[in-house]
């Protein structure tokens, strides 16, 4: 009987630690914009990894197969289950409340494991997405920043000469500095969290308030987030139209239904287009792929 009381007391203590563990002073602060289906970056990858770790103590949370920094349908499902378990609004979106609840729980279960000297793993230490980008950086993240800057400059009648080439050179730095000055940010030419959030906000605001002459082409413009299996809506419908037009001219790309639902058939068509274009077959559509598809669509439509 005494042993049962000890076990019960120990279990209650552990539950209390997990549910009430304070957020550590070095916890990553909320990124400022909600993470949702189609979001991408290091913050998404962190949430994926932490949810998978929490899952070891709460196995009802489905495992996220790939902690790749792309907010996929599997990530959304894991977030939804997490929210359901802990009494949060079940919307599959990592807003401020869900972000800090995940951090709280992760620190709790991680703290318990550290009692058994779990420590940090190589997976936790390594990053595949930069948290800040500056002159000398390169890659898809830089390309997306350049795309945003070029788009914003066009609608604000500015004349920064910038190429969307994925290389953060002097011209890109000047464009970043000008953007920061125009938005009351620290003009250091570095794209950190504040500048990134402002870029997204500015891009979204322009999309929502397009001048009348551009409104018929709204869905030709990259939506500002990744399209992938599980996405729905008019942007997916436009993507399917792009793909079908290319498929009419390229036999290796399958025709698909234009229904606004990004399912397995659309994913396979995207992969076929990527294979045809010599790109990595990820099955999702970022700004670079969207632009290539749009250009091919215009090319084949005009022929």
N, C-alpha and C positions, 0 to 999 in steps of 0.2 A: 504493500500500500504506500509505504514511504517512497519507494522508487518511482511509483506512478506519479506522485505529487512532484517529485524532482523533475521528471521528464516533462510534465505539464507546465511547470514553472519555466523550464528552459525554453520550451516551445513558445510560450507567451513572450518571453524576453526577446527571442529571435524575431518574432513577428513584429514586436514593437520597434526593434532596431530597423527592420526593413521598411516599415510603414512610416516611421517618424524620423528616419535618418536625416540630419541637417544637410543642406546643400553646401558642399565645401567651398572655401573661399576661392579655389582655383577652377570652379566650374565654369564651363563656357557659357557666356551670356546668350540670351535669345538673339537670333540673327536679325530680327527686326521685321522680317516678312515671313508669312506662313509658308511652311514646306508642304507641298501637296503633289498629287499625281502629275508627273512631268517635270518637277523640280530636279535640279542637279547640283552637285558640288560636295565639298568636304563636309558641310553640316549634315547633308542627307546621309553620307557614308557613316558619319559618327552615330546618327540616330539608328541606322540599320544595325551597326555593330552592337550598340548598347541594348537594343531590343532583343537581339539574339542572345545576349548575355543574361538579360532579365528572364528570358524564356526558360533558362535552365532551372530557375526557381518557380516559374509560372508557366508550365508546359502547355497550357491552353493557348498561349500566344503562338501562332504559326511561325515556323522558321522562315527567315528571308534567305533564299538560296544564294543570292549574290549581293555582297556588300560592296557595290560598285559605284555608289554615289548617285545612282539614278533612281528617283522615286517611282518605282514600278507598282503594278497591281499587287504583287506579293507584299511590298512595303506598306501599301495602303491597308491591306487586310490585317497585317500585324498591328498597325496603329489602331485600327478599329477595335480589335480584340483587347488591346491594352486599355483603350478608353472605356470599353464596356466593363472590364474587370475592376477598374478603379473609379467608376462613377463619373466619368467625364462625358462631355457631349460626343456622341459617336458619329463623327463626320469624316474620319480618315485623314484629317488635316492636322499637322503639327503646328498649332499656334502657340502662343506664349504659355498658356496653362499646361498643355500637353508636353511641351518642351521641358519645362521645369519639373513636371511630375516624372518624366522619363529620367531626368538627371538625378532626381531624388532617389528613385528606386534603384537606378544603376549604382549610385554611390553606396547605397545600402547593401545590395547583394555583393558588390565588389569588395566592400569593407569587410563583410563576413568571410569572403574567400581569402582576403589578405591575412586573416588570422591563421590561414593554412599556407601562407607565403605564396599566394598566387602571383602577385606582382604584376607588372606591365608585360605585355607580350609584344613581339615584333610587329604583329598586326596592328596593335594600338599605336605604336610609335610611328610607323610609316604613314605617310600621307600620299594620296594620288592626286589631290587637288590642292592648289596653292590657296592660302588664306589671304594673300595679298600679291598683286601683280605689279611689276614695275619694268622700267627700261632694262632690256636684256632677257625678259621672260618670253616664252613662245608657247604655241600650242593652241588647242581648240578654245580654251578659255579666253585667250587673247583675241582670237578671231571673233568671238561673240562680243567682247567689249568693243572691238572696232566696228562691228556691225551696228551695235546700239548707237555708238557715237556718230557714225555716218548718217544713220536714220534720223537721229535727233537734230543734227546740224542741218539736214535738208529741210526739215519743217520749221526750223528757227532761223532760216536764211543766213546761216553762218557758212564760212568758207574754209574750214580746216581741211587741208589736203591729207587725206588718210586712206590707206589701202587696207582692204580686209585680207590680210595675208598671214595672220597668226604670229607676226613678229613684232614685239613691243620695241619699236625703235624711237628715234627722236620725234618724228612726226606724231606718233601715237601719244607720246608723253606730252607734247604741246597741246594736243586735242584734249587730253585728260585734264591738264592744268586749266585750260579755258573752260571746260565743263565745270570743274570745281569752283572756279571764280564766279561763274554765272549762277551757281547754286549755293553760295555762301559756305563752301566746304574748305577745309585746309588744302591750299593749292600746292601740293607736294608732288603731283604727277604719279602718285601711287594709288592703285585701285585696291583699297581695303574694303572692309564691310560697309562703312558709311557711303563711300562713293558707289560701290556696287548696288546697294539698296536704292540710291538716288537714280542711278542709271535705269534700273528696272521700273521704278516709279515713273520716271519721265517718259520712258518708252510706252508704258501702259496708258498713261494719260493722253499721249498723242493718239494711240490706237482708239481710245474711247471718244476722242473729240476730233476726229479727222475732218478736215474741211470738206464741204459738200462735194466738190469735184473729185475727191478721192474715195468717197464712201462706197461707190460701186465696186472698188477694188480692195475693200477691207480684208477679205479673206484670201487675197493673194499675198498679203504681207505676213511674214513669220509671226506667229502668235506670241512669241516671247518666252515660251516654255517648250519642253521636249514633248513630242507626241510619241506615244508608245502603246503597247497592248493594254487596253483598259480605258484609253482616252475616248471621249465622245464629243460630238458637236459639229459645228459648221466648219471648223478648221480641219477636222478629220475628213469631212465630206469633200472639201477642196483638195486635200491630199489624195483622196481616192480618184478624183477627177484627173489630177496630174498624172497619177500612176497609170490610169487606163489610157490616157492619151499617148503616153510613152509606150504602153503595151501594144497599142495599135500599130506601132512601128518597130517594136523590138520583140521578136517571138519568144525570147527567153523569160519575159516578164508576164506573169499570169494576169488575166483580167479579173476584176473583183466587183462586188456589189457596192454601189454608192449609197451607203446608208448612214454615214456619220458615226459608225461604230468601229473602233480599231480593235479587231479581233485577230484570230490566227491567220485568216486569209490575207488581211492587210499587212500583217507582220511579214508573211512569206513574200508578198509582192515587194515590200520595202527591201528585204534581204536580196531578192532577185535583182532589184535595181542597183543595190550596192555592189553586188557581185559583177554585174554588167559594167559598172562604173569603176571597178578596181578598188573599191572601198571596203573597209572592215564591215563584216556582215553582223551588225549589232541588232538590227530589227527596229531601231527607234530613229526618230527624225529630229535632228538638231537644226540650228540655223543654217549651217553649211549645206546640209543635205536638202533642206527646204528650198534654198536658193538654186541649187543645181536642178532640182526637179522643176521648179518654176521656169527656169531658163529653157529646159528641154521642152516643157509644155508649150511655151511661146514659139520655140523653133518649129515644132511639129505642127502646131496650129496654123502657122503662117505658110507652111509649105503646101 
